[in-house]
Amino acid sequence: MQSKELVPPVEVLFDGTSNHPDFESIGENFAEKIIVGRAGLQPSERILDVGSGNGQKARPLTRHLNGEGRYDGIEIVQAGVDWCKQAYAGFPNFHFQRADVCNQHYNPRGTIAPAAYKFPFPDASFDVVLLSSVFTHLLPDGVENYFGEISRVLKPGGRAVITYFLWNAEAAERIAAGDDPAFFAHVHTKGVSRLYDTVDPERAVCYDEDHIRSLYRKHHHHVAEVTFGFWCGRKDLLGSQQDIIISVRE
């Protein structure tokens, strides 16, 4: 199967892209530079993609994982799951399933609260867990629960790759000096989170960097690498709008 067949129709795109060139380039760049290049996913390893969307990160990994490797994607948007199940039918080691988690922006009729959701996998199942643009749409109680689930399903020594909008002194300074000084101006939980839109709170959520680092310590993760994205006006280093933290489960 050619990789072009794994590019969804434009009307199915909902993962932050609205055209095929962006869908392809962002997925390729993230897989090559971050998942493989920085987190070191090996061809024979197993990866869980929480928020798998319509296969933006799965697509390039079809050329990386071998017959021993496995990809599992969980996604709250039914259309993404349906499309991926059909498109990846020729890849027996790629699996997609729906998580009916409530999210006001993406799945307002969901039946499971983010704070109560359990990843449908046994303990220590994965070598790498990826959450790309998930915590940027999740409120604090959900983030806390997901951290516990990430640690549970990761093998000791396994790596977590998570993207964020991280609030720190530099981000605050750059935003104040930028074109939109009110960006993430709404404090949601003091010392923890900020919102882009109070009417639609899960549209975009920014987290205090110190708070996020405390969650890594609490859940026994060593922060191996932090790469700041260009969302607040920083220089683009890895082609990532969002900030990326790679950690290792102790």
Number of C-alpha atoms within 10 A of each C-alpha: 10 6 11 10 11 21 20 19 13 12 8 14 20 14 16 11 14 14 13 15 11 13 21 20 14 17 18 18 17 20 22 18 14 20 23 15 13 15 25 15 23 17 17 14 17 21 28 26 21 22 22 28 28 30 28 24 24 25 22 20 24 20 10 16 20 14 11 10 18 21 21 19 24 21 20 21 22 15 15 24 23 14 18 24 17 11 17 20 11 10 14 10 17 21 18 24 19 17 23 20 21 18 23 16 13 15 15 11 11 16 13 14 13 21 17 12 17 15 17 11 13 10 14 14 16 25 24 29 27 23 20 22 22 18 22 22 21 23 24 17 12 16 19 17 15 22 17 17 18 26 24 20 21 25 19 15 14 24 29 29 20 21 24 27 28 27 21 12 10 13 18 17 13 16 19 14 12 13 10 12 13 11 17 22 15 17 16 19 13 9 13 17 22 25 24 19 15 14 9 12 19 20 17 22 25 25 25 19 17 13 14 19 14 12 15 18 12 12 17 16 23 17 16 13 14 13 15 23 22 18 18 24 16 14 11 12 11 15 14 18 18 20 19 23 20 23 23 23 21 15
